[in-house]
Amino acid sequence: MQEKLIALIFNILSVLVRLLPSFFLAPLGKLLGWSGHKFIAGERERASQNIRRAEIAHFTEEEKEEIIEKSFLHFGQFLLEFLQMPALKKSSFEEHFQLSGHNHLHTAYRRQQGVIIYTAHYGNWEWLGPALVKLGYPVAAIAAEQQYLDDRINEIRKDLGLEVIKTGFSLRRAYKALEDGKLLLVLGDQHAGDSGLELEFFGRPASVYRGAVRLASKTGAALLPVFIGRQDYASFSINIKPEVKLPQELTPGREREILKKLLEITEKEIIANPEQWNWFYRRWKLADRRLEE
């Protein structure tokens, strides 16, 4: 019953958001984010703690707190854009996106061995898959199961042309997507638990998923870092980086080097616009657990 009620509210809000003009939604999203920063103390404290402990550029403590406040404003807009997602089906690529580095993706895709898109919880990552579909590419996305609205969210993703593979995903489905020449979209900045490889992310120990690198090595798929950054409300730049080359034989040492390189690329992207990364997420569970011991 609760799930149905939440889905109904989501659908109503989604329709309302699509009826409102962008010039109204932009400040509304910021107002929503400001309210979250002011009243949701738990999320604010977690984000502040994450950024205080991270070795991020040379920001002062005051600048870090300002980043968190701006991050709330960004996330307020993100929530409205999320509700607006069904409308992407009828819009053109140029309405919402600017693209750089397309030659890297075009060259990799032409090899017909699949492409792994390595991205992060940055900008509006939910719009990246639909944007790539609009460019004419077949896309499969690995997605974590949501506590609420999981079926509805995946229904929207599928309606926008994405194949959805759930986290804890079937390797067979991921292999099949790459064998079929699809782009496989992977969020590489999530906590990988005990099965992950320990590496530093912004100077703190973090558990890192190995899957993207291992899949690329075993299938011959290209591995491309791609990030979607906010320019304005519902307006984004998509930056496709050069392919990260893999050796023919993936030794543990080389695997570590490549994963470290991917993290460094991600860090550099985040540092450029730190308010656009999801500081609310418990990325450093490994480091936090050691502090508690």
C-alpha positions in Angstrom: 0.0 0.0 0.0 2.8 2.4 1.0 4.7 1.7 -2.3 1.5 2.4 -4.3 0.9 5.7 -2.5 4.5 6.8 -3.1 4.3 5.9 -6.7 1.0 7.9 -7.1 2.6 10.9 -5.5 5.7 10.5 -7.7 3.5 10.4 -10.8 1.5 13.4 -9.8 4.6 15.5 -9.1 6.1 14.3 -12.3 3.2 15.6 -14.3 3.2 18.9 -12.4 6.9 19.5 -13.0 6.5 18.9 -16.7 3.8 21.5 -16.8 6.0 24.2 -15.3 8.4 26.3 -17.3 12.2 25.9 -16.8 12.6 29.6 -15.7 10.3 28.7 -12.7 11.8 25.2 -12.0 15.4 26.4 -11.7 14.8 28.7 -8.6 12.2 26.2 -7.3 14.9 23.4 -7.3 17.3 25.7 -5.5 14.7 26.6 -3.0 14.0 22.9 -2.4 17.8 22.3 -2.0 18.1 25.3 0.4 15.3 23.8 2.5 17.1 20.5 2.6 20.3 22.2 3.8 18.5 24.1 6.5 16.2 21.4 7.8 17.7 18.0 7.0 20.4 18.0 9.6 21.5 14.4 9.2 22.2 14.7 5.5 24.0 18.0 6.0 26.2 16.6 8.8 27.1 13.5 6.7 28.0 15.6 3.7 30.0 18.1 5.8 31.9 15.2 7.5 32.7 13.6 4.2 34.1 16.8 2.6 36.0 17.8 5.8 37.8 14.5 5.9 38.5 14.4 2.2 41.7 15.7 0.8 40.1 17.9 -1.9 42.4 20.4 -3.6 43.3 23.3 -1.2 39.9 24.3 -0.1 39.6 25.9 3.4 37.0 24.7 5.9 34.8 27.6 5.1 35.0 26.9 1.4 34.2 23.3 2.0 31.0 24.2 3.9 30.1 26.6 1.0 30.5 23.6 -1.4 28.1 21.6 0.7 25.5 24.4 0.7 25.8 24.6 -3.1 25.6 20.8 -3.3 22.2 21.0 -1.7 21.0 23.6 -4.2 22.3 21.4 -7.1 20.6 18.3 -5.6 17.3 20.2 -5.3 17.4 20.8 -9.0 18.5 17.2 -9.6 15.3 16.0 -7.9 13.1 18.1 -10.1 15.0 17.0 -13.2 14.5 13.4 -12.1 10.7 14.0 -12.0 11.0 15.5 -15.4 12.8 12.5 -16.9 9.8 11.1 -18.8 9.7 14.3 -20.9 13.1 13.5 -22.3 11.6 11.0 -24.7 10.1 13.9 -26.7 13.0 16.3 -26.6 16.0 16.6 -28.9 19.6 16.1 -27.8 20.4 19.7 -28.4 17.6 21.0 -26.1 19.5 19.7 -23.0 23.0 18.6 -23.9 26.3 19.8 -25.3 28.9 17.2 -26.2 32.7 17.1 -26.3 35.0 14.2 -27.1 32.4 12.4 -29.2 35.2 11.1 -31.5 36.5 8.9 -28.6 33.1 7.2 -28.3 32.6 7.0 -32.0 36.0 5.3 -32.6 35.5 2.9 -29.7 31.9 2.0 -30.8 33.0 1.2 -34.3 35.2 -1.7 -33.0 31.9 -3.5 -32.3 33.2 -5.1 -29.0 31.0 -3.0 -26.7 32.0 0.1 -24.7 32.0 0.5 -20.9 31.0 4.0 -19.9 32.7 4.7 -16.5 31.0 7.6 -14.7 30.1 8.8 -11.2 27.3 10.3 -9.1 28.2 13.7 -10.6 26.0 16.3 -12.4 22.9 14.5 -13.4 24.0 11.0 -14.0 20.5 9.8 -14.5 20.3 11.8 -17.7 23.5 10.4 -19.1 22.0 7.2 -20.4 19.0 8.8 -22.1 21.4 11.3 -23.7 23.5 8.6 -25.2 20.4 6.9 -26.5 19.5 10.1 -28.2 22.8 10.1 -30.0 21.8 6.7 -31.5 23.7 4.3 -29.2 22.2 1.2 -27.6 22.7 1.6 -23.8 22.5 -0.8 -20.9 22.8 0.7 -17.4 23.8 -1.0 -14.1 21.5 0.4 -11.5 21.2 -0.1 -7.7 17.8 -1.2 -6.4 16.0 1.7 -4.8 14.1 1.4 -1.5 11.1 3.0 -3.0 9.8 3.4 -6.6 12.3 0.9 -7.9 9.9 -0.6 -10.5 8.6 2.9 -11.5 12.1 4.3 -11.9 13.2 1.4 -14.0 10.1 1.6 -16.1 11.0 5.2 -16.9 14.6 4.2 -17.7 13.3 1.5 -20.0 10.8 3.8 -21.7 13.8 6.1 -22.5 15.5 3.3 -24.3 17.8 1.8 -21.6 18.3 -1.8 -20.7 18.5 -2.0 -16.9 20.8 -4.4 -15.2 20.5 -4.4 -11.4 23.5 -4.1 -9.1 24.6 -7.4 -7.8 23.9 -7.9 -11.4 24.0 -10.9 -13.6 27.4 -11.1 -15.2 25.9 -13.0 -18.1 23.6 -10.0 -18.9 26.5 -7.6 -18.7 28.6 -9.8 -21.0 25.6 -10.1 -23.3 25.2 -6.4 -23.5 28.8 -5.9 -24.5 28.7 -8.8 -26.9 25.7 -7.1 -28.6 27.8 -4.0 -29.0 26.0 -1.9 -26.4 27.3 0.8 -24.2 27.4 -0.5 -20.6 27.0 2.4 -18.1 28.8 1.9 -14.8 28.9 4.1 -11.7 32.4 3.7 -10.5 32.3 5.8 -7.3 30.2 3.4 -5.2 31.3 1.5 -2.1 32.2 -2.0 -3.2 32.1 -3.7 0.2 34.4 -6.5 1.2 34.9 -7.7 -2.4 36.3 -4.4 -3.6 39.9 -3.4 -4.0 41.2 -0.9 -1.4 42.4 2.3 -2.9 42.6 6.0 -1.9 39.8 8.3 -3.1 40.5 11.9 -2.2 43.2 10.7 0.2 41.0 8.3 2.2 40.8 4.5 2.0 37.8 3.4 -0.1 36.6 0.0 -1.4 36.5 0.1 -5.2 34.6 -2.1 -7.7 36.8 -4.1 -10.0 34.0 -5.0 -12.4 34.4 -2.4 -15.1 38.1 -3.1 -15.6 37.7 -6.9 -15.5 34.8 -6.8 -17.9 36.8 -4.6 -20.3 39.8 -6.9 -20.1 37.8 -10.1 -20.7 35.6 -8.9 -23.5 37.9 -6.5 -25.3 35.3 -3.7 -24.7 36.6 -0.1 -24.7 36.7 1.6 -21.3 35.8 5.3 -21.5 35.4 7.8 -18.6 32.4 10.0 -19.3 30.9 12.8 -17.1 27.8 14.9 -17.3 28.1 18.3 -15.7 25.5 20.9 -15.0 25.5 24.2 -16.9 22.1 25.3 -15.8 18.7 23.8 -14.9 18.1 20.8 -17.3 21.2 21.9 -19.3 24.4 19.7 -19.2 27.7 19.3 -20.9 28.8 15.7 -21.6 32.6 15.2 -21.5 33.8 12.0 -23.1 37.4 11.3 -22.1 40.0 9.3 -24.1 39.8 5.5 -23.8 41.7 4.0 -20.9 43.8 1.3 -22.5 44.1 -2.1 -20.9 46.9 -4.6 -21.3 46.4 -8.0 -22.9 47.1 -9.7 -19.6 45.5 -8.0 -16.5 47.8 -8.8 -13.6 46.8 -7.7 -10.1 49.3 -4.9 -10.3 48.0 -3.5 -13.6 44.4 -3.8 -12.4 45.3 -1.6 -9.4 47.1 0.9 -11.7 44.1 1.2 -14.0 41.5 1.5 -11.2 43.7 4.2 -9.6 43.9 6.1 -12.9 40.1 6.0 -13.2 39.8 7.3 -9.6 42.2 10.1 -10.4 40.2 11.1 -13.5 37.1 11.1 -11.4 38.7 13.2 -8.7 39.9 15.8 -11.3 36.3 16.1 -12.7 34.8 16.5 -9.3 37.4 19.1 -8.2 36.4 21.3 -11.2 32.8 21.5 -9.9 32.8 19.9 -6.4 29.2 21.0 -5.6 28.0 18.6 -8.3 29.2 15.4 -6.7 27.0 13.4 -4.2 28.7 14.2 -0.9 25.7 12.7 0.9 26.6 9.2 -0.1 28.6 7.1 2.4 31.5 6.6 0.0 34.2 6.0 2.7 32.5 3.3 4.7 35.9 1.5 4.8 37.7 4.5 6.4 34.8 5.3 8.7 34.7 1.8 10.0 38.4 2.0 10.9 37.9 5.3 12.7 35.2 3.6 14.8 37.4 0.6 15.7 
